[in-house]
């Protein structure tokens, strides 16, 4: 394939955008990835692939990602910083993979729109620090290998994505089906063989070490969706779709995509495999009935971005046939520019509205590390950031670390009931609570007599501080 000016632009663009995103979001974070960070830290420090040392429970959904972070920690890079660096690079390489897929399909307009739009999408930057962006990048490059009929490369790449997050097996299934649809049976066998040979040793090791290769968090998050007032993944889709469907800058591209969809389905276009991955993921998560954690929607948004890029290609072709390219090119460029400006404004807004929990939870974790015994047991609701910085034995009211806590969840019992059960069952030395959010101590005289406050920290989300209590049972 001949290298064009657009290809050179693409190479420069991904370097620039990756660097800029890392600079802007290097200190970004949210609570859940810190569970994986603690696995990485403990592994690097020789305490085993565990969250609480001595307890072999698989509470991270991203085992390979944790191993990569552990390696980066060993060479002196702080784990949260390393994860944000991986996220920034994954945004760039994911965009480049979309560009390559579109170029191989001879969809040049779609290629340019995809590589510009993907890393400028504000919702995706909200997932910085998690594994989702790297999973998407690996899956997309596996599809590029598919388009180039390189089954071994496709198998290794999508196997790594699966080991990083098990639901990437959906991408593997799609790639295998495309090989079969194209009647490339030898390539299908090679792809399947290398995929299975790559993941099987890890699956067997997880089975032997943890008792199951399936993270305990799957059942927990299904149980959380049963809590009264919680929203399932499916019920949260309306919010995600409204971000794009009701956006005047996305709308013309999505309309043209739908208009040309029957035509697209009758032509070989492997960009549709990336779109199908997002659609299949959305259907699967809706059927699983898990709660609506925001990073679960990343493949859904990938599908929308691919649809937008293909819509731009369709607009260029349809309008170009009616009015000629001299009019169509500046018209399309103005629409894409307006869309990009709206996305950049969203990115700018996100840089000044970080997760308010990050600093408060870090301070709580550091206090626990400095003022409690190394064998102290600490109970709380959100365990990620506090657990990572405290390095203490953690008891989790959400059931992510101790899955037996999640058995309490139901339509008539939620986090408060689970907290009271966990406190009575595990009897921690310390309790971290935000009474304005989850009143663990209020209206419970027995607990208030057992647990006395020893520290308080401002929490910007609530009028009352986050408090630490020493409990004597």
C-alpha positions as CSV (number, residue, x, y, z in Angstrom):
1,X,0.0,0.0,0.0
2,X,1.5,3.3,-1.1
3,X,2.3,5.8,1.6
4,X,0.3,9.0,1.1
5,X,0.4,12.5,2.6
6,X,-2.6,11.5,4.7
7,X,-0.6,8.5,6.1
8,X,2.2,10.8,7.2
9,X,-0.3,13.1,8.8
10,X,-1.8,10.1,10.6
11,X,1.6,9.2,12.0
12,X,2.4,12.7,13.3
13,X,-1.2,13.1,14.6
14,X,-1.1,10.0,16.8
15,X,2.3,11.0,18.4
16,X,1.1,14.5,19.0
17,X,-2.4,13.6,20.4
18,X,-0.9,10.8,22.6
19,X,1.6,13.2,24.2
20,X,-1.0,15.9,24.7
21,X,-3.5,13.5,26.2
22,X,-0.9,12.2,28.6
23,X,0.1,15.7,29.7
24,X,-3.5,16.7,30.2
25,X,-4.6,13.5,32.0
26,X,-1.4,12.2,33.6
27,X,-2.9,12.8,37.1
28,X,-6.4,11.6,36.3
29,X,-7.9,8.6,38.0
30,X,-11.0,7.0,39.3
31,X,-11.6,4.4,42.0
32,X,-12.0,1.0,40.3
33,X,-8.6,0.7,38.5
34,X,-6.8,1.0,41.8
35,X,-8.0,-2.5,42.6
36,X,-5.9,-3.7,39.6
37,X,-3.1,-1.4,40.7
38,X,-2.9,-3.1,44.1
39,X,-2.7,-6.5,42.4
40,X,0.2,-5.1,40.3
41,X,1.9,-3.6,43.4
42,X,1.7,-6.8,45.4
43,X,2.9,-8.9,42.5
44,X,5.9,-6.6,41.9
45,X,6.7,-6.6,45.7
46,X,6.7,-10.4,45.8
47,X,3.5,-10.8,47.8
48,X,1.7,-12.8,45.1
49,X,-1.0,-12.0,42.6
50,X,-3.5,-11.0,45.3
51,X,-5.4,-8.0,46.6
52,X,-5.2,-8.9,50.3
53,X,-1.9,-10.9,50.9
54,X,-2.7,-14.5,51.7
55,X,-6.1,-14.5,50.0
56,X,-6.1,-15.9,46.4
57,X,-9.3,-14.2,45.1
58,X,-9.5,-12.9,41.5
59,X,-11.1,-9.5,42.0
60,X,-9.4,-7.8,39.0
61,X,-11.0,-8.0,35.6
62,X,-7.7,-7.2,34.0
63,X,-5.0,-9.7,35.0
64,X,-2.6,-9.2,32.1
65,X,-2.9,-5.4,32.5
66,X,-1.9,-5.9,36.2
67,X,1.1,-7.9,35.1
68,X,2.2,-5.2,32.7
69,X,1.8,-2.5,35.4
70,X,3.9,-4.7,37.8
71,X,6.7,-4.8,35.2
72,X,6.6,-1.0,34.8
73,X,6.6,-0.6,38.6
74,X,9.8,-2.8,38.8
75,X,11.6,-0.3,36.5
76,X,10.6,2.6,38.7
77,X,7.4,4.0,37.1
78,X,4.6,4.7,39.6
79,X,1.7,2.5,38.8
80,X,-1.0,5.2,38.4
81,X,1.3,7.2,36.2
82,X,2.2,4.1,34.2
83,X,-1.5,3.2,33.6
84,X,-2.3,6.7,32.4
85,X,0.7,6.5,30.0
86,X,-0.7,3.2,28.6
87,X,-4.1,4.8,28.2
88,X,-2.7,7.8,26.3
89,X,-0.7,5.5,24.0
90,X,-3.7,3.2,23.6
91,X,-5.9,6.1,22.4
92,X,-3.3,6.9,19.8
93,X,-2.8,3.4,18.6
94,X,-6.5,2.6,18.7
95,X,-7.1,5.6,16.4
96,X,-4.3,4.5,14.1
97,X,-5.8,1.0,13.9
98,X,-9.2,2.5,12.8
99,X,-7.3,4.6,10.2
100,X,-5.6,1.5,8.9
101,X,-8.8,-0.5,8.7
102,X,-10.5,2.2,6.8
103,X,-7.5,2.7,4.4
104,X,-7.5,-1.1,3.7
105,X,-11.2,-0.9,2.9
106,X,-10.5,2.1,0.6
107,X,-12.6,4.4,2.8
108,X,-10.3,7.4,2.8
109,X,-12.7,9.9,4.3
110,X,-13.7,7.5,7.0
111,X,-10.1,6.9,7.8
112,X,-9.4,10.6,8.4
113,X,-12.5,11.2,10.4
114,X,-11.9,8.1,12.6
115,X,-8.3,8.9,13.4
116,X,-9.2,12.5,14.3
117,X,-12.4,11.8,16.2
118,X,-11.5,8.8,18.3
119,X,-8.8,10.4,20.5
120,X,-10.9,13.6,20.9
121,X,-13.9,11.8,22.4
122,X,-14.3,13.1,25.9
123,X,-16.1,10.1,27.2
124,X,-13.1,7.9,26.4
125,X,-10.7,10.0,28.4
126,X,-13.0,9.5,31.4
127,X,-11.7,5.9,31.4
128,X,-8.0,6.8,31.6
129,X,-6.2,4.6,34.1
130,X,-8.4,1.6,33.3
131,X,-7.6,-1.2,30.9
132,X,-10.5,-0.6,28.4
133,X,-8.6,1.6,26.0
134,X,-5.7,-0.9,25.7
135,X,-8.2,-3.7,25.2
136,X,-9.8,-1.8,22.3
137,X,-6.4,-1.0,20.7
138,X,-5.3,-4.6,20.8
139,X,-8.7,-5.8,19.4
140,X,-8.6,-3.2,16.6
141,X,-5.0,-4.2,15.6
142,X,-6.1,-7.8,15.5
143,X,-8.8,-6.7,13.0
144,X,-6.1,-5.0,11.0
145,X,-4.1,-8.3,11.0
146,X,-7.4,-10.0,9.8
147,X,-7.7,-7.5,7.0
148,X,-4.1,-8.3,5.9
149,X,-4.7,-12.0,6.2
150,X,-2.2,-12.5,9.0
151,X,-3.9,-15.1,11.2
152,X,-1.0,-15.6,13.6
153,X,-0.7,-11.9,14.4
154,X,-4.5,-11.6,14.8
155,X,-4.6,-14.5,17.2
156,X,-1.8,-13.2,19.4
157,X,-3.2,-9.7,19.5
158,X,-6.8,-10.7,20.3
159,X,-5.6,-13.3,22.8
160,X,-3.7,-10.5,24.7
161,X,-6.9,-8.4,24.6
162,X,-8.8,-11.4,26.1
163,X,-6.2,-11.9,28.8
164,X,-6.4,-8.2,29.6
165,X,-10.2,-8.4,29.7
166,X,-12.2,-11.6,29.1
167,X,-15.0,-10.0,27.2
168,X,-12.6,-9.3,24.3
169,X,-13.3,-12.9,23.5
170,X,-16.2,-11.4,21.5
171,X,-13.7,-9.8,19.2
172,X,-11.9,-13.1,18.8
173,X,-15.2,-14.8,17.9
174,X,-15.9,-12.1,15.3
175,X,-12.5,-12.5,13.7
176,X,-12.9,-16.2,13.5
177,X,-16.3,-15.9,11.9
178,X,-14.9,-13.5,9.3
179,X,-12.2,-16.0,8.3
180,X,-14.9,-18.6,7.9
181,X,-17.2,-16.3,5.9
182,X,-14.3,-15.5,3.6
183,X,-13.7,-19.3,3.3
184,X,-10.1,-18.9,4.5
185,X,-10.3,-22.2,6.4
186,X,-6.5,-22.5,6.8
187,X,-6.3,-19.0,8.2
188,X,-9.1,-19.8,10.5
189,X,-7.3,-22.8,11.9
190,X,-4.1,-20.9,12.3
191,X,-5.9,-18.1,14.0
192,X,-7.8,-20.4,16.4
193,X,-4.7,-22.4,17.2
194,X,-2.5,-19.5,18.2
195,X,-5.3,-17.9,20.1
196,X,-6.0,-21.0,22.2
197,X,-2.3,-21.7,22.7
198,X,-1.8,-18.2,24.0
199,X,-4.7,-18.0,26.4
200,X,-4.8,-21.6,27.7
201,X,-1.7,-21.5,29.9
202,X,-3.1,-18.4,31.6
203,X,-6.5,-19.9,32.0
204,X,-5.1,-23.1,33.6
205,X,-2.8,-21.1,35.9
206,X,-5.8,-19.0,37.0
207,X,-7.9,-22.1,37.6
208,X,-5.1,-23.6,39.8
209,X,-4.3,-20.4,41.6
210,X,-7.7,-18.9,42.2
211,X,-10.0,-21.9,41.7
212,X,-11.6,-20.3,38.7
213,X,-10.4,-18.1,35.8
214,X,-13.6,-16.0,36.1
215,X,-13.3,-12.8,38.2
216,X,-15.6,-12.8,41.3
217,X,-16.6,-9.3,40.3
218,X,-18.9,-10.6,37.6
219,X,-21.3,-12.1,40.0
220,X,-20.9,-9.2,42.3
221,X,-21.8,-6.6,39.7
222,X,-24.8,-8.7,38.6
223,X,-26.0,-8.6,42.2
224,X,-25.4,-4.9,42.5
225,X,-27.9,-4.4,39.6
226,X,-30.6,-6.0,41.8
227,X,-30.3,-3.2,44.5
228,X,-33.3,-0.9,44.5
229,X,-32.4,2.3,42.7
230,X,-29.4,0.8,40.8
231,X,-29.4,1.0,37.0
232,X,-28.4,-1.9,34.8
233,X,-26.1,-1.6,31.8
234,X,-29.1,-1.8,29.5
235,X,-31.1,0.9,31.4
236,X,-28.0,3.2,31.2
237,X,-27.8,3.0,27.5
238,X,-30.2,5.8,27.0
239,X,-27.8,8.3,28.6
240,X,-24.9,7.1,26.5
241,X,-26.8,7.1,23.2
242,X,-28.2,10.5,23.9
243,X,-24.7,12.0,24.2
244,X,-24.3,11.2,20.5
245,X,-27.7,10.8,18.9
246,X,-29.0,14.2,20.2
247,X,-25.7,15.9,19.4
248,X,-26.3,18.2,16.4
249,X,-22.7,17.7,15.3
250,X,-22.9,13.9,15.2
251,X,-26.4,13.7,13.8
252,X,-25.8,14.3,10.1
253,X,-23.1,11.6,10.0
254,X,-25.2,9.1,11.8
255,X,-28.2,9.8,9.6
256,X,-26.1,9.2,6.5
257,X,-24.6,6.0,8.0
258,X,-28.1,4.6,8.5
259,X,-29.1,5.7,5.0
260,X,-26.2,3.8,3.5
261,X,-26.1,0.8,5.9
262,X,-27.8,-1.6,3.4
263,X,-25.2,-0.7,0.8
264,X,-22.4,-1.1,3.3
265,X,-23.6,-4.6,4.3
266,X,-23.3,-5.8,0.7
267,X,-19.7,-4.8,0.4
268,X,-16.5,-6.2,2.1
269,X,-15.7,-3.6,4.7
270,X,-13.8,-4.7,7.8
271,X,-14.6,-1.5,9.6
272,X,-18.0,-3.1,10.1
273,X,-16.3,-5.8,12.2
274,X,-15.1,-3.1,14.6
275,X,-18.7,-1.8,14.7
276,X,-20.1,-5.3,15.2
277,X,-17.7,-5.8,18.1
278,X,-19.3,-2.7,19.9
279,X,-22.8,-3.9,19.1
280,X,-22.2,-7.4,20.2
281,X,-20.6,-6.2,23.4
282,X,-23.6,-4.0,24.1
283,X,-26.0,-6.9,23.6
284,X,-23.9,-9.2,25.7
285,X,-23.6,-6.8,28.7
286,X,-27.3,-6.1,28.5
287,X,-28.1,-9.8,28.7
288,X,-25.6,-10.3,31.6
289,X,-27.6,-7.8,33.7
290,X,-24.6,-6.1,35.3
291,X,-24.8,-2.6,36.7
292,X,-24.0,0.4,34.6
293,X,-20.3,1.2,35.3
294,X,-19.4,3.9,32.9
295,X,-16.3,2.2,31.4
296,X,-18.4,-0.7,30.3
297,X,-19.7,1.5,27.5
298,X,-16.3,2.0,25.7
299,X,-17.0,-0.6,23.0
300,X,-20.4,0.9,22.5
301,X,-18.8,4.3,21.9
302,X,-16.3,2.6,19.5
303,X,-19.3,1.4,17.4
304,X,-20.7,5.0,17.4
305,X,-17.4,6.5,16.3
306,X,-17.1,3.9,13.5
307,X,-20.6,4.6,12.4
308,X,-19.8,8.4,12.4
309,X,-16.7,7.8,10.2
310,X,-18.7,5.6,7.8
311,X,-21.4,8.2,7.8
312,X,-18.9,10.9,6.8
313,X,-17.8,8.6,3.9
314,X,-21.4,8.1,2.8
315,X,-22.1,11.9,3.0
316,X,-19.0,12.6,0.8
317,X,-20.2,10.1,-1.8
318,X,-23.9,11.0,-1.9
319,X,-23.5,14.7,-1.7
320,X,-20.5,14.5,-4.1
321,X,-22.6,12.8,-6.7
322,X,-25.2,15.6,-6.5
323,X,-23.0,18.7,-6.2
324,X,-19.5,17.7,-7.2
325,X,-16.4,17.4,-5.1
326,X,-15.5,21.1,-5.2
327,X,-18.6,21.9,-3.1
328,X,-18.7,18.7,-1.1
329,X,-15.1,18.8,0.2
330,X,-15.4,22.2,2.0
331,X,-18.9,21.3,3.2
332,X,-17.8,18.1,4.7
333,X,-14.6,19.7,6.2
334,X,-16.7,22.3,7.9
335,X,-19.0,19.6,9.4
336,X,-16.0,17.6,10.7
337,X,-14.3,20.7,12.0
338,X,-17.4,21.7,13.9
339,X,-17.7,18.2,15.4
340,X,-14.0,18.3,16.4
341,X,-14.3,21.7,18.1
342,X,-17.3,20.4,20.1
343,X,-15.2,17.4,21.2
344,X,-12.2,19.6,22.1
345,X,-14.5,21.8,24.2
346,X,-15.6,18.6,26.0
347,X,-12.0,17.6,26.6
348,X,-11.2,21.0,28.0
349,X,-14.1,20.8,30.3
350,X,-13.0,17.3,31.5
351,X,-9.5,18.6,32.3
352,X,-10.9,21.1,34.9
353,X,-13.4,18.6,36.4
354,X,-11.4,15.7,37.7
355,X,-12.8,13.0,39.9
356,X,-13.2,14.7,43.3
357,X,-12.6,11.5,45.2
358,X,-9.0,11.1,44.1
359,X,-7.3,13.5,46.4
360,X,-9.6,12.9,49.4
361,X,-9.3,9.1,49.1
362,X,-5.5,9.3,48.6
363,X,-5.2,11.3,51.8
364,X,-7.3,8.8,53.7
365,X,-5.2,5.9,52.4
366,X,-1.9,7.6,53.3
367,X,-3.2,8.4,56.8
368,X,-4.1,4.7,57.3
369,X,-0.6,3.6,56.1
370,X,1.1,6.0,58.5
371,X,-1.1,5.7,61.6
372,X,-2.3,2.0,61.7
373,X,-0.5,-1.3,62.4
374,X,0.6,-3.2,59.3
375,X,-1.9,-6.0,60.1
376,X,-4.9,-3.7,60.7
377,X,-8.1,-4.6,59.0
378,X,-10.0,-1.6,57.4
379,X,-13.6,-1.6,56.2
380,X,-15.1,0.8,53.6
381,X,-17.4,1.0,50.6
382,X,-15.0,2.2,47.8
383,X,-11.8,0.3,48.2
384,X,-9.7,1.2,45.2
385,X,-7.8,4.3,45.9
386,X,-7.8,4.0,49.7
387,X,-6.8,0.4,49.5
388,X,-3.9,1.1,47.2
389,X,-2.4,3.8,49.3
390,X,-3.1,2.3,52.7
391,X,-1.7,-1.2,51.9
392,X,-3.8,-2.6,54.7
393,X,-6.1,-5.6,54.8
394,X,-9.3,-4.3,53.2
395,X,-12.9,-5.4,53.9
396,X,-15.2,-4.2,51.1
397,X,-18.9,-3.3,51.5
398,X,-19.5,-3.6,47.7
399,X,-18.4,-7.3,47.6
400,X,-15.6,-6.9,45.0
401,X,-12.9,-8.2,47.4
402,X,-15.0,-10.4,49.6
403,X,-17.7,-11.9,47.3
404,X,-19.7,-13.3,50.2
405,X,-20.7,-9.7,51.0
406,X,-22.5,-9.5,47.6
407,X,-24.9,-12.3,48.7
408,X,-26.6,-9.7,50.9
409,X,-27.7,-7.5,47.9
410,X,-31.3,-7.7,46.7
411,X,-34.3,-5.5,46.0
412,X,-34.8,-4.9,49.7
413,X,-31.2,-4.8,50.8
414,X,-28.3,-2.7,49.5
415,X,-25.0,-1.3,50.5
416,X,-26.0,-0.3,54.0
417,X,-27.3,-3.7,54.9
418,X,-24.1,-5.2,53.3
419,X,-22.0,-2.9,55.4
420,X,-23.6,-3.8,58.6
421,X,-23.3,-7.5,57.8
422,X,-19.6,-7.2,56.8
423,X,-18.8,-5.3,60.0
424,X,-20.5,-7.9,62.2
425,X,-18.9,-10.8,60.2
426,X,-15.3,-9.5,59.8
427,X,-15.0,-7.1,62.8
428,X,-12.4,-4.7,61.3
429,X,-10.0,-2.6,63.4
430,X,-11.0,0.6,61.5
431,X,-14.0,1.8,59.6
432,X,-13.8,4.5,56.9
433,X,-17.2,6.1,56.2
434,X,-18.9,9.1,54.5
435,X,-22.0,9.3,56.5
436,X,-23.7,11.7,54.0
437,X,-23.4,9.1,51.3
438,X,-23.8,5.9,53.3
439,X,-24.9,6.4,56.9
440,X,-23.2,3.3,58.4
441,X,-23.1,4.7,61.9
442,X,-26.2,6.9,62.0
443,X,-29.2,5.4,63.8
444,X,-27.0,2.5,65.0
445,X,-26.1,3.1,68.7
446,X,-24.3,-0.2,69.0
447,X,-21.8,0.5,66.2
448,X,-21.4,4.1,67.5
449,X,-20.4,2.7,70.9
450,X,-17.9,0.4,69.3
451,X,-16.3,2.7,66.8
452,X,-14.8,6.1,67.8
453,X,-13.6,8.7,65.4
454,X,-9.9,9.2,65.1
455,X,-9.5,11.3,61.9
456,X,-11.6,13.4,59.4
457,X,-10.9,14.5,55.9
458,X,-12.7,17.1,53.7
459,X,-14.7,15.4,50.9
460,X,-15.7,17.9,48.2
461,X,-18.8,15.9,47.1
462,X,-20.5,16.1,50.5
463,X,-21.1,18.7,53.2
464,X,-19.6,16.4,55.9
465,X,-16.1,15.1,56.0
466,X,-15.0,11.5,55.4
467,X,-14.2,10.0,58.8
468,X,-12.0,7.2,60.1
469,X,-13.1,5.3,63.2
470,X,-11.2,2.9,65.4
471,X,-13.4,-0.1,66.3
472,X,-13.1,-2.1,69.5
473,X,-15.1,-5.3,69.4
